[in-house]
């Protein structure tokens, strides 16, 4: 078990770093305020946008492009991807009521605040997101979707909102570990990064056996520091859309 005095990871920050390492620009803890005062209507753990030509490369090696988590994120070549992310710790992937209650109109308010659509199309986009979890526009090459992160995927969510992207902590942490270890030399000078990513880099070191990186050990150690019960690796479920580089 981790020492009680040891600084712990937080699920919201780990989710933030997963999306950041995949090229998303983000707003954390986005609050939907009421029009006439009073308590907040709801909040989104993360809102992020990834642009279609995103690449992280080394100019000395122009063909060496870091590979993002294309399959898990169901990324599509040439599209702008806007995500509204709901984070759970030990629960399965779930959407809170504000993202499924059409009468509350919270999705419309978030879309208006983001500004990715003409105001005249907010109702259309929100209706699709409420019904299935995804809005796409072929002409704009724009996708806006809900993403749920949790301890396990949910059959119920898949049935009620089939186009919501579900990610488990095993998937999220596996990608982070691979990225931090695989690019440890170019990303070595990262003193401006926050404490959470520094902790994850330390876990990468702990997860090494000799000169080998033990991916499953990294995941297990990170889960322990997050206070998440041990998980089995998720089954490989074919993506609804063929993933391609973005």
C-alpha positions as CSV (number, residue, x, y, z in Angstrom):
1,X,0.0,0.0,0.0
2,X,1.1,3.6,-0.6
3,X,2.4,5.5,2.4
4,X,-0.3,7.6,4.0
5,X,1.9,10.7,3.8
6,X,2.7,10.2,0.2
7,X,1.1,12.6,-2.2
8,X,-1.6,10.9,-4.1
9,X,-2.6,11.1,-7.7
10,X,-6.1,12.5,-8.5
11,X,-8.4,11.0,-11.2
12,X,-9.3,14.4,-12.6
13,X,-5.7,15.4,-13.1
14,X,-4.7,12.0,-14.6
15,X,-7.6,12.3,-17.0
16,X,-6.4,15.8,-17.9
17,X,-2.9,14.5,-18.6
18,X,-4.2,11.7,-20.8
19,X,-6.0,14.2,-23.0
20,X,-3.1,16.7,-22.9
21,X,-0.7,14.0,-24.1
22,X,-3.1,13.2,-26.9
23,X,-3.0,16.8,-28.1
24,X,-6.2,18.3,-26.6
25,X,-6.4,21.9,-25.4
26,X,-8.5,21.9,-22.3
27,X,-10.6,23.7,-19.7
28,X,-10.8,22.0,-16.3
29,X,-13.9,22.0,-14.0
30,X,-16.0,24.0,-16.4
31,X,-19.0,25.4,-14.5
32,X,-22.4,26.0,-16.1
33,X,-23.8,29.0,-14.2
34,X,-27.5,29.8,-13.9
35,X,-28.9,32.9,-15.7
36,X,-30.5,34.4,-12.6
37,X,-28.1,33.7,-9.8
38,X,-28.2,30.8,-7.3
39,X,-26.2,27.6,-7.3
40,X,-24.4,26.3,-10.4
41,X,-26.4,24.2,-12.8
42,X,-23.6,21.6,-13.3
43,X,-20.0,21.3,-14.2
44,X,-17.9,19.3,-16.7
45,X,-14.8,17.7,-15.3
46,X,-13.0,18.5,-18.6
47,X,-13.8,20.1,-21.9
48,X,-11.1,19.6,-24.6
49,X,-10.6,20.3,-28.3
50,X,-8.1,18.5,-30.6
51,X,-7.4,20.0,-34.0
52,X,-7.2,17.9,-37.2
53,X,-3.5,18.4,-38.0
54,X,-2.2,17.8,-34.5
55,X,1.3,16.2,-34.5
56,X,4.0,16.2,-31.9
57,X,7.2,15.6,-33.7
58,X,11.0,16.2,-33.4
59,X,12.3,18.6,-36.0
60,X,15.6,16.7,-36.0
61,X,13.6,13.6,-36.9
62,X,10.7,14.8,-39.0
63,X,9.3,11.3,-39.5
64,X,9.3,10.5,-35.8
65,X,5.8,11.5,-34.8
66,X,4.4,10.6,-31.4
67,X,1.5,8.2,-31.8
68,X,-1.6,9.3,-30.0
69,X,-4.2,6.8,-28.6
70,X,-6.0,6.6,-31.9
71,X,-8.1,3.4,-31.3
72,X,-9.2,4.1,-27.8
73,X,-10.2,7.7,-28.6
74,X,-11.7,6.7,-31.9
75,X,-9.9,9.6,-33.6
76,X,-10.8,10.4,-37.2
77,X,-8.4,11.9,-39.7
78,X,-9.0,15.5,-40.6
79,X,-11.7,16.2,-38.0
80,X,-11.9,18.7,-35.1
81,X,-12.7,16.8,-32.0
82,X,-14.5,18.4,-29.0
83,X,-14.9,16.3,-25.9
84,X,-17.0,16.8,-22.8
85,X,-15.5,14.5,-20.2
86,X,-17.1,12.9,-17.2
87,X,-14.7,11.3,-14.7
88,X,-15.5,8.5,-12.2
89,X,-13.1,6.9,-9.8
90,X,-14.2,3.4,-8.7
91,X,-17.6,3.5,-10.5
92,X,-18.2,2.2,-14.0
93,X,-18.4,4.7,-16.9
94,X,-21.4,6.9,-16.2
95,X,-23.0,10.2,-17.3
96,X,-24.4,12.5,-14.7
97,X,-28.0,13.6,-15.0
98,X,-27.2,17.1,-16.4
99,X,-25.8,15.5,-19.5
100,X,-28.8,13.3,-20.1
101,X,-31.7,15.5,-18.9
102,X,-32.9,17.3,-22.0
103,X,-35.2,19.7,-20.1
104,X,-32.2,21.2,-18.2
105,X,-30.6,22.4,-21.5
106,X,-27.1,22.2,-20.0
107,X,-25.6,20.8,-23.2
108,X,-26.9,23.9,-25.1
109,X,-25.2,26.1,-22.6
110,X,-21.9,24.3,-22.8
111,X,-21.9,24.4,-26.6
112,X,-22.7,28.1,-26.6
113,X,-19.8,28.7,-24.2
114,X,-17.4,26.7,-26.3
115,X,-18.4,28.5,-29.5
116,X,-17.7,25.7,-32.0
117,X,-21.2,26.0,-33.7
118,X,-23.4,28.7,-35.1
119,X,-26.0,29.6,-32.4
120,X,-28.7,28.6,-34.8
121,X,-27.5,24.9,-34.6
122,X,-27.2,24.5,-30.9
123,X,-30.6,22.8,-30.5
124,X,-29.9,20.3,-33.3
125,X,-26.5,19.4,-31.9
126,X,-27.7,19.2,-28.3
127,X,-30.6,16.9,-29.3
128,X,-28.1,14.4,-30.9
129,X,-25.8,14.5,-27.9
130,X,-28.6,13.9,-25.5
131,X,-29.9,11.0,-27.6
132,X,-26.6,9.2,-28.5
133,X,-23.7,11.2,-27.0
134,X,-22.3,12.5,-30.3
135,X,-22.9,15.2,-32.9
136,X,-21.0,15.3,-36.2
137,X,-21.0,17.7,-39.1
138,X,-19.4,16.4,-42.3
139,X,-19.2,19.9,-43.8
140,X,-17.4,21.4,-40.8
141,X,-15.6,18.2,-40.2
142,X,-16.5,18.7,-36.6
143,X,-17.3,16.2,-33.9
144,X,-18.7,17.1,-30.4
145,X,-19.1,14.1,-28.0
146,X,-19.4,12.9,-24.5
147,X,-16.6,10.8,-23.0
148,X,-16.9,8.8,-19.8
149,X,-13.9,7.5,-17.8
150,X,-14.4,5.0,-15.1
151,X,-13.2,1.8,-13.5
152,X,-15.0,-0.3,-16.1
153,X,-17.1,0.2,-19.2
154,X,-20.9,0.1,-18.8
155,X,-23.3,-2.0,-20.9
156,X,-26.1,0.2,-19.8
157,X,-24.4,3.3,-21.0
158,X,-23.6,1.6,-24.3
159,X,-27.2,0.8,-24.7
160,X,-28.7,4.2,-23.8
161,X,-26.0,6.3,-25.4
162,X,-24.2,4.1,-27.9
163,X,-21.8,6.7,-29.3
164,X,-20.4,7.8,-25.9
165,X,-16.7,7.0,-25.8
166,X,-16.0,4.9,-22.7
167,X,-12.4,4.7,-21.3
168,X,-11.2,2.7,-18.4
169,X,-8.4,3.7,-16.1
170,X,-6.4,0.7,-17.3
171,X,-6.5,2.1,-20.8
172,X,-5.8,5.7,-19.7
173,X,-2.9,4.7,-17.5
174,X,-1.4,2.3,-20.0
175,X,-1.2,5.0,-22.6
176,X,0.3,7.5,-20.2
177,X,2.9,5.0,-19.0
178,X,3.9,4.1,-22.6
179,X,4.2,7.8,-23.6
180,X,6.3,8.8,-20.6
181,X,8.6,5.8,-20.9
182,X,8.8,5.7,-24.7
183,X,9.7,9.4,-24.9
184,X,11.5,9.8,-21.5
185,X,14.6,11.4,-23.0
186,X,13.0,14.2,-25.1
187,X,10.5,14.8,-22.2
188,X,13.1,14.8,-19.5
189,X,13.2,18.6,-19.0
190,X,9.6,19.0,-17.8
191,X,10.1,21.0,-14.6
192,X,7.2,23.3,-15.5
193,X,4.8,20.4,-15.5
194,X,2.6,20.0,-12.5
195,X,3.0,17.7,-9.5
196,X,0.7,15.1,-10.8
197,X,2.7,14.4,-14.0
198,X,5.9,14.4,-11.9
199,X,4.3,11.7,-9.7
200,X,3.4,9.7,-12.8
201,X,7.0,10.0,-14.1
202,X,8.2,8.7,-10.7
203,X,5.9,5.7,-11.0
204,X,7.4,5.0,-14.4
205,X,10.8,4.7,-12.7
206,X,9.3,2.4,-10.0
207,X,7.8,0.2,-12.7
208,X,11.2,-0.5,-14.4
209,X,12.8,-3.9,-14.0
210,X,16.4,-3.5,-15.0
211,X,16.2,-1.7,-18.4
212,X,12.7,-2.9,-19.1
213,X,9.5,-1.0,-18.4
214,X,6.8,-3.1,-16.9
215,X,3.6,-1.6,-18.2
216,X,1.2,-3.6,-16.0
217,X,3.2,-2.8,-12.9
218,X,3.0,0.9,-13.8
219,X,-0.8,0.6,-14.1
220,X,-1.1,-1.3,-10.8
221,X,1.0,1.2,-8.9
222,X,-0.9,4.2,-10.4
223,X,-4.2,2.6,-9.6
224,X,-3.0,2.2,-6.0
225,X,-2.1,5.8,-5.8
226,X,-5.4,6.8,-7.2
227,X,-7.3,4.7,-4.7
228,X,-8.8,2.6,-7.4
229,X,-9.5,-1.0,-6.9
230,X,-7.4,-3.4,-9.0
231,X,-8.8,-3.9,-12.5
232,X,-8.6,-6.5,-15.1
233,X,-7.5,-5.3,-18.6
234,X,-10.6,-4.3,-20.6
235,X,-11.7,-6.6,-23.5
236,X,-10.8,-5.4,-26.9
237,X,-14.0,-4.1,-28.4
238,X,-13.9,-3.1,-32.1
239,X,-14.4,0.7,-32.5
240,X,-17.6,2.0,-34.0
241,X,-15.4,3.9,-36.4
242,X,-12.2,2.9,-38.0
243,X,-9.4,4.8,-36.2
244,X,-6.9,6.6,-38.3
245,X,-4.1,9.0,-37.6
246,X,-5.0,12.5,-36.8
